[in-house]
Protein backbone atom coordinates (compact mmCIF):
# COMPACT_ATOMS: atom_id res chain seq x y z
CA UNK A 1 0.00 0.00 0.00
CA UNK A 2 1.34 3.39 -1.00
CA UNK A 3 0.90 5.74 1.96
CA UNK A 4 1.15 8.99 0.00
CA UNK A 5 -1.42 7.72 -2.48
CA UNK A 6 -3.72 6.71 0.38
CA UNK A 7 -3.34 10.09 2.10
CA UNK A 8 -4.03 11.89 -1.18
CA UNK A 9 -7.10 9.76 -1.93
CA UNK A 10 -8.37 10.12 1.62
CA UNK A 11 -7.97 13.90 1.61
CA UNK A 12 -10.03 14.18 -1.59
CA UNK A 13 -12.65 11.68 -0.42
CA UNK A 14 -13.02 13.45 2.94
CA UNK A 15 -13.22 16.86 1.26
CA UNK A 16 -16.03 15.73 -1.03
CA UNK A 17 -17.80 13.88 1.80
CA UNK A 18 -17.76 17.08 3.91
CA UNK A 19 -19.24 19.08 1.04
CA UNK A 20 -21.92 16.41 0.56
CA UNK A 21 -22.75 16.26 4.27
CA UNK A 22 -22.98 20.05 4.56
CA UNK A 23 -25.24 20.33 1.53
CA UNK A 24 -27.53 17.43 2.48
CA UNK A 25 -27.91 18.67 6.07
CA UNK A 26 -28.97 22.16 5.01
CA UNK A 27 -31.10 20.89 2.12
CA UNK A 28 -32.97 18.42 4.36
CA UNK A 29 -33.70 21.16 6.89
CA UNK A 30 -35.18 23.35 4.15
CA UNK A 31 -37.10 20.60 2.32
CA UNK A 32 -39.42 18.50 4.50
CA UNK A 33 -39.97 15.80 1.81
CA UNK A 34 -36.23 15.13 1.65
CA UNK A 35 -36.04 14.85 5.43
CA UNK A 36 -39.01 12.46 5.41
CA UNK A 37 -37.38 10.33 2.70
CA UNK A 38 -34.10 10.19 4.62
CA UNK A 39 -36.01 9.17 7.75
CA UNK A 40 -37.78 6.37 5.86
CA UNK A 41 -34.48 4.66 5.04
CA UNK A 42 -32.99 4.11 8.51
CA UNK A 43 -35.59 5.50 10.89
CA UNK A 44 -33.90 8.86 11.46
CA UNK A 45 -32.70 11.44 8.96
CA UNK A 46 -29.38 12.03 10.78
CA UNK A 47 -28.56 8.32 10.68
CA UNK A 48 -29.25 8.14 6.96
CA UNK A 49 -27.13 11.24 6.26
CA UNK A 50 -24.30 9.67 8.25
CA UNK A 51 -24.46 6.35 6.39
CA UNK A 52 -24.62 8.13 3.02
CA UNK A 53 -21.61 10.26 3.94
CA UNK A 54 -19.59 7.24 5.08
CA UNK A 55 -20.55 5.33 1.93
CA UNK A 56 -19.56 8.25 -0.28
CA UNK A 57 -16.22 8.60 1.53
CA UNK A 58 -15.38 4.90 1.16
CA UNK A 59 -16.45 4.78 -2.51
CA UNK A 60 -14.46 7.89 -3.39
CA UNK A 61 -11.44 6.71 -1.42
CA UNK A 62 -11.36 3.43 -3.35
CA UNK A 63 -11.92 5.11 -6.73
CA UNK A 64 -9.33 7.83 -6.26
CA UNK A 65 -6.80 5.39 -4.82
CA UNK A 66 -7.33 3.08 -7.77
CA UNK A 67 -6.99 5.74 -10.46
CA UNK A 68 -4.46 8.22 -9.06
CA UNK A 69 -0.92 7.04 -9.56
CA UNK A 70 1.94 8.38 -7.43
CA UNK A 71 0.88 11.85 -6.24
CA UNK A 72 3.66 14.32 -5.60
CA UNK A 73 4.44 15.68 -2.16
CA UNK A 74 2.99 19.01 -3.30
CA UNK A 75 -0.28 17.35 -4.34
CA UNK A 76 -0.55 15.58 -0.98
CA UNK A 77 0.12 18.82 0.93
CA UNK A 78 -2.43 20.61 -1.26
CA UNK A 79 -5.01 17.92 -0.55
CA UNK A 80 -4.52 18.24 3.19
CA UNK A 81 -4.72 22.05 3.02
CA UNK A 82 -7.89 21.83 0.92
CA UNK A 83 -9.42 19.36 3.38
CA UNK A 84 -8.62 21.63 6.33
CA UNK A 85 -10.17 24.66 4.65
CA UNK A 86 -13.31 22.78 3.58
CA UNK A 87 -13.73 21.29 7.06
CA UNK A 88 -13.64 24.76 8.65
CA UNK A 89 -15.94 26.26 5.99
CA UNK A 90 -18.41 23.37 6.30
CA UNK A 91 -18.55 23.71 10.09
CA UNK A 92 -18.94 27.47 9.77
CA UNK A 93 -21.73 27.10 7.19
CA UNK A 94 -23.61 24.69 9.45
CA UNK A 95 -23.11 26.90 12.50
CA UNK A 96 -24.39 29.98 10.65
CA UNK A 97 -27.31 28.06 9.14
CA UNK A 98 -28.49 26.58 12.43
CA UNK A 99 -27.98 29.87 14.31
CA UNK A 100 -30.06 31.64 11.66
CA UNK A 101 -32.59 28.79 11.69
CA UNK A 102 -32.92 29.00 15.49
CA UNK A 103 -33.07 32.80 15.69
CA UNK A 104 -35.16 33.56 12.62
CA UNK A 105 -37.70 30.76 12.51
N, C-alpha and C positions, 0 to 999 in steps of 0.2 A: 504494500500500500504506500502510495506516494503522499507524504504528509502535507507538502505544500499544495498539491492538487486538491487534497481533501479540505484543507483550510480555505482555499479559494472557492471551491464548490459550496462549502458550508456557508461562507460569508454571503455569496449570492443567493443561496436558497433561503437563508434567514432574512436577508433584506427583502426579498419578494414576499415571504411569509408575513413579515411585519406589515408591509403595505396592504396585503390582502386582509389581514386581521383588522387593521385600522378601518379600512373601507367597509368591510362587512359589519363591523360593530356599529358604526355610525349609520349605515344604510338600514340595518335592521331596526334601529331605534326610530328612524324616520318613516319606515314602511311597515305597518302592522302585518300585512300578509306575508312578508318575508320572515318576520319574527315568528309568526304562527307556523310557517313551513319548517323553519329550523327546529322549532319545538317538537314538531311531529316526528322528526327523525330519531332523536335520542331521548325525548322527554323534557329537555330544557334547551333553550336557544343558546345559552353560553356553552353548554357541553358540545353541541353540534359545531359551533364556531371553533371550539378548541380542537376537535377531531379533524375538521376540515383543514385547519391551519397546520396541524402536525402532518397530515397526509400530504399537503402541498409541499411542506418542507422536505419530507423524505423523498417524494417523487422528484422534486427539483434537484436535490442533492445527488441522487443517483444519475439523473440525466446529465447534469453539468459535469459530474465526475467522469462519466463515461465519454463525453465528447470533448472536454477541454484537455488538451495535452500540454503538460509541462508549463504551467504559468511562471512568469518571471517573479522575482522578489517584489518588484514595483507593482505588479498586478495584484499580488497577495496583499501588500500594504494598502493599496487603493481599495481593495474589497473590504478590508477591515475598517478603514476610515469611512467608507460609504455606509457600512452596516451601523457603525456608531452614530453617524449623523441621522440616518433613517430611524434608528431606535429612539433617539431623543425627540425627533420631529413627530414620530407616531405617538409617543407618550404625551407630548405637548398638545397635539391635535385632540387626543381623547380627553385630556384634562380640560381644555378649553370647551370642547363640545359638551361634556357632562356638566361643567360649571354653568354654561349658558342654558343648558337643558333644565337644570335645577332652578336657576334663578329666574328664567324667563317664562317657563311653562307652568 
